[in-house]
């Protein structure tokens, strides 16, 4: 089946949704870790929020590439 404009849009929206979901999920995990460290030590040596945000975006991007390749061929 030939890719159409609709197929490409579906791929883009699916990939964007997967990346966004993983990035937000990992960011909230990072926020939780930061809050726990701040409550116990009054500081955090590194920002887990940003670290986990980028990690989640990377994992989401890799999974999106894998998922999108199977949607419309």
C-alpha positions as a LaTeX table, in Angstrom:
\begin{tabular}{lrrr}
\hline
Residue & $x$ (\AA) & $y$ (\AA) & $z$ (\AA) \\
\hline
Unk1 & 0.00 & 0.00 & 0.00 \\
Unk2 & 1.35 & 3.41 & $-0.98$ \\
Unk3 & 1.93 & 6.09 & 1.68 \\
Unk4 & $-0.51$ & 8.96 & 1.40 \\
Unk5 & $-0.70$ & 12.31 & 3.13 \\
Unk6 & $-3.07$ & 10.81 & 5.68 \\
Unk7 & $-0.68$ & 7.95 & 6.38 \\
Unk8 & 2.21 & 10.33 & 6.93 \\
Unk9 & 0.12 & 12.49 & 9.25 \\
Unk10 & $-0.89$ & 9.42 & 11.22 \\
Unk11 & 2.76 & 8.43 & 11.59 \\
Unk12 & 3.78 & 11.90 & 12.74 \\
Unk13 & 0.96 & 12.21 & 15.27 \\
Unk14 & 1.57 & 8.73 & 16.62 \\
Unk15 & 5.30 & 9.37 & 17.01 \\
Unk16 & 4.69 & 12.74 & 18.66 \\
Unk17 & 2.17 & 11.22 & 21.07 \\
Unk18 & 4.50 & 8.40 & 22.09 \\
Unk19 & 7.44 & 10.77 & 22.64 \\
Unk20 & 5.28 & 13.19 & 24.63 \\
Unk21 & 3.80 & 10.46 & 26.81 \\
Unk22 & 7.19 & 8.99 & 27.72 \\
Unk23 & 8.77 & 12.41 & 28.27 \\
Unk24 & 5.99 & 13.54 & 30.61 \\
Unk25 & 5.92 & 10.25 & 32.48 \\
Unk26 & 9.66 & 10.26 & 33.10 \\
Unk27 & 9.57 & 13.96 & 34.01 \\
Unk28 & 7.01 & 13.32 & 36.75 \\
Unk29 & 9.15 & 10.47 & 38.08 \\
Unk30 & 12.10 & 12.92 & 38.15 \\
Unk31 & 10.03 & 15.53 & 39.98 \\
Unk32 & 9.07 & 12.95 & 42.59 \\
Unk33 & 12.71 & 11.93 & 43.08 \\
Unk34 & 13.80 & 15.59 & 43.34 \\
Unk35 & 11.14 & 16.30 & 45.98 \\
Unk36 & 12.19 & 13.28 & 48.04 \\
Unk37 & 15.87 & 14.29 & 47.93 \\
Unk38 & 15.10 & 17.93 & 48.77 \\
Unk39 & 12.96 & 16.87 & 51.75 \\
Unk40 & 15.77 & 14.71 & 53.14 \\
Unk41 & 18.89 & 16.73 & 52.23 \\
Unk42 & 17.65 & 20.28 & 51.54 \\
Unk43 & 19.33 & 20.22 & 48.12 \\
Unk44 & 19.65 & 18.03 & 45.06 \\
Unk45 & 23.07 & 17.54 & 43.45 \\
Unk46 & 21.62 & 17.11 & 39.95 \\
Unk47 & 18.20 & 17.85 & 38.54 \\
Unk48 & 16.49 & 14.52 & 38.08 \\
Unk49 & 13.53 & 16.32 & 36.50 \\
Unk50 & 15.50 & 17.45 & 33.45 \\
Unk51 & 17.59 & 14.29 & 33.33 \\
Unk52 & 14.52 & 12.05 & 33.30 \\
Unk53 & 12.75 & 14.38 & 30.85 \\
Unk54 & 15.50 & 13.94 & 28.28 \\
Unk55 & 15.79 & 10.23 & 29.00 \\
Unk56 & 12.04 & 9.80 & 28.54 \\
Unk57 & 12.08 & 11.76 & 25.29 \\
Unk58 & 14.93 & 9.61 & 23.98 \\
Unk59 & 13.21 & 6.35 & 24.92 \\
Unk60 & 9.92 & 7.62 & 23.50 \\
Unk61 & 11.61 & 8.63 & 20.25 \\
Unk62 & 13.22 & 5.21 & 19.85 \\
Unk63 & 9.94 & 3.42 & 20.58 \\
Unk64 & 8.08 & 5.77 & 18.24 \\
Unk65 & 10.43 & 4.93 & 15.38 \\
Unk66 & 9.79 & 1.27 & 15.98 \\
Unk67 & 6.00 & 1.67 & 16.26 \\
Unk68 & 5.61 & 4.00 & 13.29 \\
Unk69 & 7.38 & 1.63 & 10.95 \\
Unk70 & 4.57 & $-0.88$ & 11.50 \\
Unk71 & 1.56 & 1.46 & 11.10 \\
Unk72 & 1.37 & 2.21 & 7.39 \\
Unk73 & 3.54 & 0.44 & 4.87 \\
\hline
\end{tabular}
